[in-house]
Amino acid sequence: MTTDPTRIQPSELDQLPDRDPEETAEWQASLDAVAKAAGPHRAAYLMRRTLERAEGAGLALPKLLETDYVNTIPTAAEAGYGFDGDEAMEAKITAWNRWNAAAMVSRGSKYGVGGHIATFASAAWLYETGFNHFFRGKEQDGSGDQLYIQGHASPGIYARAFLDGRLTEAHLDKFRQESGGDGLPSYPHPRRLPWLWEFPTVSMGLGPLSAIYQARFNRYLTNRNIKDVSNSHVWAFLGDGEMDEPESTAALALAAREELDNLTFVINCNLQRLDGPVRANFKIVQELEAQFRGAGWNVVKSLWGNAWDELFQLDTTGALVRRLREVPDAQIQTYQTRDAAYIREDFFGKDPALVEMAKLLSDDKIIECFQHSRGGHEPRKVFAAYKAALEHKGAPTVILAQTVKGFTLGKGFESKNANHQMKKLSVEEFKDMRDLLGLPIPDSAFVDGQVPYGHPGAGSPEVRYLQERRAALGGPAPARRVQPVAPLPAPADKTFTAFDKGSGSQSVATTMAFVRLMKDLIRDKQTGRRWVPIVPDEARTFGMESLFPSLGIYSPKGQTYEPVDRDQLMYYREAKDGQILNEGITEAGSMADFIAASTAYSTHGEPMIPFYIFYSMFGWQRTADQMWQLGDQLGRGFLVGATAGRTTLTGEGLQHADGHSPVIAATNPAALTYDPAFAYEVAAIVKDGLRRMYGEAAPGEDPNVFYYLTVYNEPMPQPAKPEGVDEGIIKGLYRFKEGTPVTADAPRIQLLSSGTAIHWALKAQDMLAAEWGVSADVWSATSWTELRRDALEADAALLRGEERVPYVRQALADAQGPVLAVSDYMRQVPDQIAQWVEQDYSSLGADGFGLSDTREAARRHFGVDAESIVVASLAQLAKRGEVPASVVKDARERYGL
């Protein structure tokens, strides 16, 4: 049997030798015959069955990226997943939670605080099935499962905590009213409700990214023998609209590559975004299936409820499945709001076979299928999907569960484009909902038009069932617990004092000093294993390659190859128990690593000390949203912006020149931002950070902070540490070098500088004395931000009737002359303290866009080099009448400014 070769398009398989062309032609001819006799859909069905068989036999074939718009697990197979719950009892529990979630938001609307009702209404069974059967609490091993709750579903989680006795009616009535100290935050916010929430999941997109790296960090902890958390499973509940965020899918390949079968995404596919359909003219479920399958994930679709079984049994030609695949999402949404006649005409009327099928269906059956029966609304189908996810090994699983947004809230809510902004139901709508849910709430409970909360009673069968289920699963969930652990022992003092003597004539960049400090700290026998070095593929830039062979780069597969540099001292070594997380070119992934490591003290009861080092320009500017997430999650650790500043990275130009990261960092209340100038300052700050975050915090100090240090790549001589400067280093300012009086009545000026700018200030100090007869003191401003915070606290104390002087004012109390502040950042950075400085204050900074040039030329361009500092100093003194105005002009001409 042969085929016409002109009908066959060129194929990549033509490059491979065909050992039996005749057999190949016979297979192709058979396919042609089936397509001709039974239609192309039958031929496609046979091909898919053949590919399934091949995959089951272990043949290496590319996987299909899409399957039909049907459930992955057939109804007949559900029994094999062993649902062991009391479905009627769980339905009652879910009904109470639906009611109280809607009541909470509606009652709060009278205060104008809003809330979201429709999301939990669609996802209720997705959560309830998990809470009743799958989600492990922390009381068994201190870890349990990690739950990333979809932010807009928080009212349903509060409602369950109310039913469980963890919240009261008074709490529910404080939803979104936190200022009094006993309210409930709008979304999952660990900083606002730290006993309940573990993970902040709004802003959208960060939850899925963090969930992947949390699952990965769980493996890291296990493989490094810090703690065996192999029983912990990460569940991320997401919306189909949320998957538009680039962060939502940024790390899918990582999860598949590292075979994170301890991770499940549950995507609530109610087909609606905040303002309308997710994919109005397309199908979001099919798109997501292809995306996740292509990335290597196991995909389980739970789309249709049991009412559809009869329709699929009637579909002997495949017409129903074909029609389901071609109907766009917005039209499925429309079916939710139309009558049976419309559905008969628009859905069934497009195909003669479906017209005949519809004749066998009552209007009630059609309405039941198209408006009520969804896979995400039926506990047995959700249970089967979850069980399949846990049983699948070798890859993460995504469950695509189709639901109706606003389900059970009535025709005024269900599938309406505006339901995300709808904050309340009328009394009559609540009564209809009550009747639909079968809740014993009398009309008399509606007092003055206000909907009541509902509770079956602390000793009711529903509450006993709920609590027994949770007890069997390890306690309440979600729950955040900080296990009582002893403070980590402080490293030996010699680790830090090694920098006190300076570097002599050797020039050392503060980046190198920081890396050396980290090497010594990681060698500490008591705490060294708890350090988590994180770097986004720039370790060699930062001089960290020496850590590769000693610490190893974490890889769940170890090292399956011989590295090209194996014969070198600092070779590239990967290991299953490697300590370094070398993430590749992904600052977002590195930040997600940092968040997981920085909160291991609460998630797993294991304090870890992450330091994440990165190009400073690519930190806060690129991932500041995650840094807010870090603060909200009460993370602890060290962020290090290396090759910092606008002028220190020669030749790279605008996109590498950081002149603003301390400004962004200053907006984060949990970030302690330092711009150290010298190696000994770096050591002092890290030492104090370890004490505060991991040791014995002082009274009134919050340990739930993180540090941002800027370090520089410019080699400079490192001076010895002066006596008595530790307090100033930590508080943010100390006098580093007092100016030598030129004459008894010589003009004086105070030069405040941070980071690498102190070297220009020191040169300017010498020039002012030698060339202009001006005495200048040079101060190291290690933290403009901490100085500002202290001053703000002093202002607040004054409003309480307390007398308190800001530290910056105390430090400068006896300083003579005006103050000139300079940094390698825009002037906004040093200007943070201007209002609290009693002396005349001015500043220099690298404002504007960066540019490519040498350090010297860049500093002259921005007017921050030593000569520019001299001219600015003279200008300040001239303004005060302490030097002639002509001196400023003379200095500009002398220096060619």
ZAMARGU-4260 file (C-alpha; in steps of 0.2 Angstrom, whole numbers, plus 5000, padded with zeros to 4 digits):
<rodrens>
0) 5000/5000/5000 | 5007/5017/4995 | 5002/5035/4997 | 5004/5050/4986 | 5020/5058/4992
5) 5014/5075/4986 | 5001/5075/5000 | 5014/5074/5014 | 5022/5090/5020 | 5041/5090/5024
10) 5044/5083/5041 | 5059/5084/5053 | 5057/5065/5054 | 5063/5065/5035 | 5081/5068/5042
15) 5080/5051/5051 | 5083/5035/5042 | 5067/5025/5039 | 5071/5007/5041 | 5054/5001/5034
20) 5046/5014/5022 | 5033/5002/5017 | 5027/5000/5035 | 5027/5019/5038 | 5016/5021/5022
25) 5004/5008/5029 | 5002/5017/5045 | 4999/5033/5036 | 4987/5025/5024 | 4977/5018/5039
30) 4975/5035/5046 | 4969/5042/5030 | 4956/5029/5028 | 4949/5032/5046 | 4948/5050/5043
35) 4939/5047/5027 | 4927/5034/5033 | 4924/5040/5051 | 4929/5058/5050 | 4944/5068/5056
40) 4938/5068/5074 | 4938/5049/5075 | 4956/5049/5067 | 4962/5062/5080 | 4954/5051/5094
45) 4963/5036/5088 | 4980/5045/5087 | 4978/5052/5105 | 4974/5034/5111 | 4990/5028/5102
50) 5000/5042/5110 | 4993/5038/5127 | 4998/5020/5125 | 5015/5024/5119 | 5018/5036/5134
55) 5012/5022/5146 | 5024/5010/5138 | 5038/5022/5141 | 5042/5027/5123 | 5050/5044/5122
60) 5037/5054/5113 | 5033/5073/5114 | 5017/5075/5125 | 5001/5082/5119 | 4999/5100/5126
65) 4980/5100/5126 | 4967/5087/5129 | 4948/5089/5126 | 4938/5101/5137 | 4933/5087/5149
70) 4938/5081/5166 | 4955/5072/5167 | 4947/5059/5180 | 4932/5051/5173 | 4917/5049/5185
75) 4919/5030/5185 | 4937/5032/5191 | 4932/5044/5206 | 4928/5029/5218 | 4946/5023/5216
80) 4952/5039/5225 | 4943/5033/5241 | 4933/5048/5247 | 4930/5045/5265 | 4920/5060/5271
85) 4903/5063/5276 | 4897/5073/5261 | 4881/5079/5268 | 4890/5085/5284 | 4903/5094/5274
90) 4890/5102/5263 | 4882/5109/5279 | 4899/5116/5285 | 4902/5124/5268 | 4885/5132/5268
95) 4889/5140/5285 | 4905/5146/5278 | 4898/5153/5262 | 4885/5162/5273 | 4896/5170/5285
100) 4909/5175/5272 | 4895/5185/5263 | 4888/5191/5279 | 4904/5198/5285 | 4907/5208/5269
105) 4890/5214/5268 | 4889/5220/5286 | 4906/5229/5283 | 4899/5238/5268 | 4890/5250/5279
110) 4907/5257/5285 | 4912/5259/5267 | 4927/5246/5269 | 4921/5235/5255 | 4927/5217/5253
115) 4925/5203/5240 | 4911/5190/5240 | 4911/5182/5223 | 4929/5174/5224 | 4926/5163/5239
120) 4908/5159/5233 | 4916/5151/5218 | 4931/5142/5227 | 4922/5136/5243 | 4923/5118/5239
125) 4941/5119/5233 | 4946/5125/5251 | 4934/5115/5261 | 4939/5099/5253 | 4957/5103/5257
130) 4953/5108/5275 | 4943/5092/5278 | 4954/5079/5270 | 4972/5086/5264 | 4979/5101/5272
135) 4991/5096/5286 | 4993/5107/5301 | 5008/5111/5311 | 5005/5101/5327 | 5013/5085/5321
140) 5030/5090/5315 | 5030/5109/5317 | 5029/5112/5298 | 5013/5104/5291 | 5008/5110/5273
145) 5011/5127/5267 | 4995/5136/5260 | 4995/5150/5249 | 4977/5157/5250 | 4970/5167/5235
150) 4969/5184/5243 | 4951/5188/5238 | 4945/5172/5246 | 4950/5178/5263 | 4932/5181/5270
155) 4929/5162/5268 | 4945/5158/5278 | 4939/5169/5292 | 4922/5162/5291 | 4929/5144/5294
160) 4940/5151/5308 | 4924/5158/5316 | 4915/5141/5314 | 4930/5133/5322 | 4930/5144/5337
165) 4946/5154/5332 | 4937/5170/5328 | 4921/5178/5336 | 4907/5188/5329 | 4916/5204/5336
170) 4931/5199/5325 | 4921/5197/5309 | 4913/5214/5312 | 4931/5221/5312 | 4934/5215/5295
175) 4945/5228/5286 | 4945/5239/5302 | 4962/5236/5309 | 4967/5253/5317 | 4960/5249/5334
180) 4971/5234/5335 | 4959/5219/5335 | 4953/5220/5317 | 4955/5207/5302 | 4966/5212/5288
185) 4958/5213/5270 | 4969/5199/5263 | 4982/5187/5270 | 4994/5198/5280 | 5006/5189/5292
190) 5012/5206/5299 | 4994/5211/5303 | 4987/5194/5309 | 5003/5184/5313 | 4994/5169/5322
195) 4984/5165/5306 | 4992/5170/5290 | 5009/5163/5284 | 5010/5170/5267 | 5004/5186/5259
200) 4997/5183/5242 | 4992/5200/5236 | 5000/5208/5226 | 4994/5195/5213 | 5007/5185/5204
205) 5019/5184/5219 | 5010/5170/5227 | 5013/5157/5214 | 5031/5162/5212 | 5034/5161/5230
210) 5025/5144/5232 | 5037/5137/5219 | 5052/5143/5228 | 5045/5138/5245 | 5043/5120/5238
215) 5060/5121/5232 | 5067/5127/5248 | 5058/5113/5257 | 5069/5101/5247 | 5084/5111/5251
220) 5081/5110/5269 | 5079/5091/5268 | 5094/5088/5256 | 5105/5098/5268 | 5099/5088/5283
225) 5093/5104/5292 | 5076/5097/5294 | 5066/5083/5285 | 5051/5092/5278 | 5048/5079/5265
230) 5030/5077/5271 | 5026/5095/5269 | 5016/5099/5253 | 5014/5117/5246 | 4997/5121/5240
235) 4995/5137/5230 | 4977/5143/5226 | 4976/5155/5212 | 4964/5164/5200 | 4964/5161/5182
240) 4965/5180/5179 | 4980/5180/5191 | 4989/5169/5178 | 4991/5184/5167 | 5004/5191/5179
245) 5021/5186/5172 | 5027/5181/5190 | 5013/5168/5190 | 5022/5157/5177 | 5040/5164/5178
250) 5046/5148/5187 | 5036/5134/5180 | 5051/5126/5171 | 5061/5126/5188 | 5047/5117/5197
255) 5046/5104/5183 | 5065/5103/5181 | 5068/5100/5199 | 5053/5087/5200 | 5044/5097/5214
260) 5030/5084/5217 | 5028/5092/5234 | 5019/5107/5225 | 5001/5108/5219 | 4994/5124/5210
265) 4975/5124/5212 | 4968/5137/5199 | 4950/5143/5201 | 4944/5144/5183 | 4929/5154/5185
270) 4933/5162/5168 | 4932/5180/5175 | 4945/5193/5179 | 4941/5208/5190 | 4932/5217/5176
275) 4926/5204/5164 | 4931/5187/5156 | 4949/5181/5157 | 4949/5175/5139 | 4933/5181/5131
280) 4936/5175/5114 | 4947/5160/5119 | 4948/5146/5132 | 4959/5150/5147 | 4958/5132/5153
285) 4965/5125/5137 | 4978/5139/5137 | 4984/5135/5154 | 4984/5117/5151 | 4996/5119/5136
290) 5007/5131/5146 | 5009/5119/5161 | 5011/5104/5150 | 5024/5112/5140 | 5033/5117/5155
295) 5033/5099/5161 | 5019/5099/5174 | 5006/5086/5177 | 4989/5093/5173 | 4972/5088/5181
300) 4956/5096/5174 | 4941/5096/5184 | 4928/5105/5173 | 4911/5097/5174 | 4900/5090/5188
305) 4891/5073/5188 | 4875/5081/5179 | 4886/5081/5163 | 4888/5062/5164 | 4872/5059/5155
310) 4876/5071/5141 | 4893/5063/5138 | 4885/5046/5137 | 4874/5052/5124 | 4888/5059/5114
315) 4892/5045/5103 | 4899/5055/5088 | 4910/5067/5098 | 4900/5082/5094 | 4897/5087/5112
320) 4916/5087/5115 | 4920/5096/5099 | 4907/5110/5104 | 4914/5112/5121 | 4931/5115/5114
325) 4925/5128/5102 | 4914/5138/5113 | 4923/5153/5120 | 4924/5157/5138 | 4913/5173/5137
330) 4899/5162/5129 | 4900/5149/5143 | 4898/5164/5155 | 4883/5170/5146 | 4875/5153/5147
335) 4875/5155/5166 | 4863/5169/5164 | 4851/5164/5150 | 4836/5152/5149 | 4836/5134/5142
340) 4829/5140/5126 | 4844/5151/5123 | 4856/5137/5127 | 4846/5125/5116 | 4848/5137/5101
345) 4865/5144/5104 | 4875/5128/5110 | 4865/5113/5104 | 4859/5121/5088 | 4876/5123/5080
350) 4877/5104/5076 | 4864/5092/5070 | 4870/5078/5081 | 4868/5090/5096 | 4851/5096/5091
355) 4845/5077/5092 | 4854/5076/5109 | 4845/5091/5116 | 4828/5083/5111 | 4832/5070/5125
360) 4835/5083/5138 | 4823/5093/5149 | 4825/5111/5152 | 4829/5108/5170 | 4843/5096/5165
365) 4850/5109/5153 | 4850/5122/5167 | 4857/5110/5179 | 4872/5106/5168 | 4876/5124/5161
370) 4872/5134/5177 | 4876/5122/5192 | 4886/5107/5188 | 4905/5112/5188 | 4919/5101/5193
375) 4925/5114/5206 | 4908/5114/5215 | 4908/5095/5218 | 4918/5088/5233 | 4921/5071/5226
380) 4928/5078/5210 | 4939/5090/5220 | 4944/5076/5231 | 4949/5065/5217 | 4959/5079/5209
385) 4968/5082/5225 | 4972/5064/5228 | 4978/5062/5210 | 4990/5077/5213 | 4997/5069/5229
390) 4999/5052/5221 | 5008/5059/5206 | 5027/5058/5207 | 5041/5066/5198 | 5033/5082/5193
395) 5022/5096/5201 | 5003/5096/5198 | 4991/5110/5192 | 4973/5107/5195 | 4962/5117/5183
400) 4945/5118/5192 | 4930/5126/5183 | 4919/5136/5194 | 4906/5150/5193 | 4911/5166/5200
405) 4898/5171/5213 | 4891/5153/5215 | 4876/5152/5227 | 4875/5171/5229 | 4860/5172/5217
410) 4856/5178/5199 | 4861/5196/5204 | 4879/5190/5207 | 4883/5174/5197 | 4894/5176/5182
415) 4891/5195/5182 | 4905/5205/5175 | 4904/5217/5189 | 4903/5205/5204 | 4921/5208/5209
420) 4916/5225/5214 | 4899/5220/5222 | 4900/5221/5240 | 4884/5216/5248 | 4867/5207/5245
425) 4850/5213/5249 | 4840/5205/5263 | 4829/5196/5251 | 4845/5190/5241 | 4851/5183/5258
430) 4835/5175/5261 | 4836/5166/5244 | 4853/5161/5248 | 4848/5154/5265 | 4834/5144/5257
435) 4846/5137/5243 | 4859/5132/5256 | 4846/5125/5268 | 4852/5135/5283 | 4841/5136/5299
440) 4841/5155/5300 | 4824/5163/5304 | 4817/5179/5296 | 4816/5186/5313 | 4836/5186/5314
445) 4836/5200/5301 | 4835/5215/5313 | 4834/5232/5305 | 4839/5226/5288 | 4855/5218/5294
450) 4860/5201/5290 | 4865/5190/5305 | 4880/5178/5306 | 4876/5160/5308 | 4883/5147/5319
455) 4876/5129/5323 | 4884/5130/5340 | 4901/5125/5348 | 4895/5108/5352 | 4885/5105/5335
460) 4889/5090/5324 | 4896/5102/5311 | 4909/5109/5323 | 4914/5093/5330 | 4916/5085/5313
465) 4926/5100/5307 | 4937/5099/5323 | 4940/5081/5322 | 4945/5082/5304 | 4958/5095/5308
470) 4964/5086/5323 | 4967/5071/5312 | 4977/5082/5300 | 4988/5090/5313 | 4978/5105/5320
475) 4971/5121/5313 | 4975/5128/5296 | 4980/5140/5290 | 4991/5144/5305 | 5007/5153/5308
480) 5018/5147/5322 | 5034/5154/5329 | 5042/5139/5338 | 5051/5144/5355 | 5069/5142/5350
485) 5085/5148/5359 | 5093/5162/5351 | 5107/5157/5339 | 5124/5159/5347 | 5134/5174/5342
490) 5149/5170/5331 | 5166/5173/5338 | 5171/5191/5340 | 5187/5189/5330 | 5176/5186/5315
495) 5171/5204/5315 | 5186/5212/5324 | 5197/5205/5310 | 5192/5221/5300 | 5196/5233/5313
500) 5215/5235/5309 | 5211/5240/5291 | 5220/5234/5275 | 5236/5244/5276 | 5242/5249/5259
505) 5231/5236/5251 | 5216/5242/5242 | 5200/5232/5245 | 5182/5235/5239 | 5169/5234/5252
510) 5160/5220/5241 | 5176/5209/5244 | 5176/5213/5262 | 5158/5208/5264 | 5162/5191/5255
515) 5177/5188/5266 | 5166/5191/5281 | 5153/5179/5274 | 5166/5166/5272 | 5172/5167/5290
520) 5154/5167/5296 | 5149/5151/5286 | 5164/5142/5294 | 5157/5145/5311 | 5154/5128/5319
525) 5138/5132/5327 | 5129/5143/5315 | 5138/5142/5299 | 5127/5128/5291 | 5112/5140/5293
530) 5118/5153/5281 | 5110/5153/5264 | 5120/5162/5251 | 5109/5167/5236 | 5116/5175/5220
535) 5108/5177/5203 | 5122/5171/5192 | 5134/5185/5197 | 5145/5175/5210 | 5161/5178/5200
540) 5157/5196/5198 | 5156/5197/5217 | 5172/5187/5220 | 5162/5172/5227 | 5168/5158/5216
545) 5180/5153/5230 | 5164/5147/5239 | 5159/5135/5225 | 5171/5120/5229 | 5169/5122/5248
550) 5150/5125/5250 | 5144/5118/5234 | 5130/5124/5223 | 5113/5117/5228 | 5106/5105/5215
555) 5093/5091/5218 | 5102/5080/5206 | 5120/5083/5212 | 5133/5084/5199 | 5130/5073/5184
560) 5144/5079/5174 | 5163/5083/5175 | 5165/5102/5176 | 5176/5110/5163 | 5186/5118/5177
565) 5188/5102/5188 | 5207/5104/5188 | 5206/5121/5195 | 5206/5126/5213 | 5190/5135/5212
570) 5180/5123/5201 | 5161/5124/5199 | 5154/5111/5211 | 5136/5106/5212 | 5130/5095/5226
575) 5113/5088/5232 | 5118/5096/5249 | 5125/5111/5242 | 5123/5127/5252 | 5124/5141/5238
580) 5108/5145/5229 | 5115/5151/5212 | 5099/5155/5203 | 5103/5160/5186 | 5097/5176/5179
585) 5082/5179/5189 | 5081/5192/5203 | 5063/5188/5206 | 5067/5170/5209 | 5082/5175/5220
590) 5070/5186/5230 | 5058/5171/5232 | 5072/5160/5238 | 5076/5174/5251 | 5058/5175/5257
595) 5057/5156/5259 | 5074/5156/5269 | 5071/5171/5279 | 5054/5164/5286 | 5060/5147/5289
600) 5060/5151/5308 | 5041/5152/5307 | 5037/5140/5293 | 5048/5126/5299 | 5054/5131/5316
605) 5072/5132/5309 | 5080/5149/5309 | 5090/5152/5293 | 5101/5166/5289 | 5100/5171/5270
610) 5110/5184/5262 | 5106/5188/5244 | 5119/5198/5235 | 5115/5207/5218 | 5119/5221/5207
615) 5111/5235/5217 | 5103/5242/5202 | 5093/5226/5199 | 5087/5224/5217 | 5074/5236/5223
620) 5071/5244/5206 | 5066/5226/5199 | 5059/5217/5214 | 5053/5230/5226 | 5036/5222/5227
625) 5043/5206/5233 | 5053/5216/5246 | 5036/5222/5253 | 5031/5204/5253 | 5046/5200/5263
630) 5042/5213/5275 | 5024/5208/5276 | 5029/5190/5279 | 5041/5195/5293 | 5056/5189/5285
635) 5074/5191/5292 | 5091/5192/5283 | 5103/5202/5273 | 5100/5210/5256 | 5116/5216/5249
640) 5116/5228/5234 | 5134/5226/5227 | 5143/5236/5214 | 5132/5250/5221 | 5131/5268/5217
645) 5129/5278/5202 | 5147/5281/5197 | 5157/5266/5203 | 5153/5254/5190 | 5164/5260/5176
650) 5158/5259/5158 | 5141/5250/5161 | 5130/5265/5159 | 5112/5270/5163 | 5104/5253/5166
655) 5118/5248/5178 | 5120/5264/5187 | 5111/5264/5204 | 5107/5281/5211 | 5091/5278/5219
660) 5090/5260/5228 | 5091/5268/5245 | 5077/5280/5241 | 5066/5265/5237 | 5072/5255/5252
665) 5068/5269/5263 | 5050/5267/5259 | 5049/5250/5267 | 5046/5250/5286 | 5054/5233/5288
670) 5071/5237/5279 | 5086/5244/5289 | 5096/5252/5275 | 5115/5255/5277 | 5127/5263/5265
675) 5144/5258/5274 | 5160/5266/5268 | 5173/5254/5276 | 5175/5236/5279 | 5174/5238/5298
680) 5157/5246/5296 | 5151/5232/5286 | 5157/5220/5300 | 5149/5230/5314 | 5132/5231/5305
685) 5131/5212/5301 | 5136/5209/5319 | 5122/5219/5325 | 5110/5212/5313 | 5113/5195/5318
690) 5111/5200/5336 | 5094/5209/5333 | 5087/5196/5321 | 5093/5180/5328 | 5100/5183/5345
695) 5094/5194/5359 | 5085/5209/5353 | 5085/5224/5364 | 5069/5229/5373 | 5058/5238/5360
700) 5067/5231/5345 | 5058/5222/5332 | 5067/5206/5326 | 5056/5205/5311 | 5066/5216/5300
705) 5079/5214/5286 | 5095/5223/5282 | 5099/5231/5265 | 5118/5235/5264 | 5126/5244/5249
710) 5143/5238/5245 | 5155/5244/5231 | 5167/5236/5219 | 5180/5251/5219 | 5196/5245/5228
715) 5201/5257/5241 | 5212/5257/5256 | 5202/5252/5271 | 5207/5262/5287 | 5208/5255/5304
720) 5193/5257/5315 | 5193/5272/5327 | 5189/5270/5345 | 5171/5272/5351 | 5162/5272/5334
725) 5151/5257/5336 | 5135/5266/5342 | 5137/5279/5328 | 5139/5265/5315 | 5123/5257/5320
730) 5113/5273/5323 | 5119/5280/5306 | 5132/5294/5309 | 5149/5297/5317 | 5164/5309/5315
735) 5177/5299/5306 | 5191/5312/5304 | 5191/5329/5312 | 5198/5343/5302 | 5215/5351/5307
740) 5212/5369/5311 | 5221/5379/5299 | 5221/5395/5309 | 5211/5399/5325 | 5198/5409/5316
745) 5198/5398/5300 | 5180/5394/5292 | 5174/5377/5296 | 5162/5365/5287 | 5155/5348/5291
750) 5156/5335/5277 | 5143/5321/5279 | 5146/5307/5267 | 5141/5289/5265 | 5148/5274/5255
755) 5161/5277/5243 | 5158/5296/5243 | 5168/5297/5259 | 5184/5295/5249 | 5180/5311/5239
760) 5175/5320/5255 | 5192/5315/5263 | 5201/5322/5247 | 5191/5337/5248 | 5195/5339/5266
765) 5214/5340/5262 | 5211/5352/5247 | 5200/5364/5258 | 5214/5365/5271 | 5229/5366/5259
770) 5222/5377/5246 | 5208/5388/5254 | 5212/5388/5272 | 5195/5380/5277 | 5194/5366/5291
775) 5182/5352/5287 | 5177/5338/5298 | 5172/5322/5288 | 5158/5311/5295 | 5153/5294/5290
780) 5134/5293/5287 | 5131/5274/5287 | 5112/5276/5287 | 5103/5291/5282 | 5087/5281/5283
785) 5090/5276/5301 | 5094/5294/5306 | 5078/5299/5299 | 5068/5286/5307 | 5075/5290/5324
790) 5071/5308/5321 | 5053/5304/5316 | 5052/5294/5332 | 5058/5309/5342 | 5045/5320/5334
795) 5031/5307/5339 | 5038/5307/5357 | 5036/5326/5358 | 5018/5324/5353 | 5016/5313/5368
800) 5023/5326/5379 | 5040/5317/5380 | 5057/5326/5378 | 5068/5317/5366 | 5082/5324/5354
805) 5085/5316/5338 | 5102/5307/5337 | 5107/5316/5321 | 5105/5333/5331 | 5114/5326/5346
810) 5129/5320/5335 | 5131/5337/5327 | 5127/5347/5342 | 5145/5354/5344 | 5149/5354/5325
815) 5154/5371/5319 | 5149/5378/5302 | 5137/5373/5289 | 5134/5355/5284 | 5136/5348/5266
820) 5130/5330/5263 | 5136/5320/5249 | 5133/5302/5242 | 5134/5292/5226 | 5115/5293/5225
825) 5103/5306/5221 | 5101/5320/5233 | 5085/5313/5240 | 5095/5300/5250 | 5105/5313/5261
830) 5091/5325/5261 | 5081/5313/5272 | 5088/5321/5287 | 5089/5339/5282 | 5074/5345/5293
835) 5082/5339/5309 | 5100/5347/5306 | 5101/5364/5315 | 5116/5370/5305 | 5114/5377/5287
840) 5111/5361/5276 | 5115/5357/5258 | 5118/5342/5248 | 5127/5335/5233 | 5121/5319/5224
845) 5121/5310/5207 | 5104/5315/5201 | 5098/5311/5184 | 5101/5296/5173 | 5117/5286/5173
850) 5130/5286/5159 | 5145/5276/5153 | 5162/5283/5157 | 5176/5282/5169 | 5173/5284/5187
855) 5182/5301/5187 | 5172/5307/5172 | 5156/5302/5179 | 5159/5310/5196 | 5164/5326/5187
860) 5148/5325/5177 | 5137/5323/5192 | 5146/5336/5202 | 5151/5324/5216 | 5170/5323/5215
865) 5182/5330/5227 | 5184/5346/5217 | 5165/5348/5216 | 5164/5346/5235 | 5177/5359/5238
870) 5167/5372/5227 | 5151/5368/5235 | 5159/5370/5252 | 5166/5387/5248 | 5149/5392/5241
875) 5140/5388/5257 | 5153/5397/5267 | 5152/5412/5255 | 5133/5412/5258 | 5137/5414/5276
880) 5149/5428/5273 | 5164/5418/5279 | 5174/5418/5263 | 5173/5431/5248 | 5160/5426/5235
885) 5174/5428/5222 | 5183/5413/5230 | 5169/5401/5223 | 5172/5408/5205 | 5191/5406/5207
890) 5189/5388/5213 | 5178/5384/5198 | 5190/5390/5186 | 5205/5382/5195 | 5197/5365/5194
895) 5189/5367/5177 | 5171/5365/5183
</rodrens>
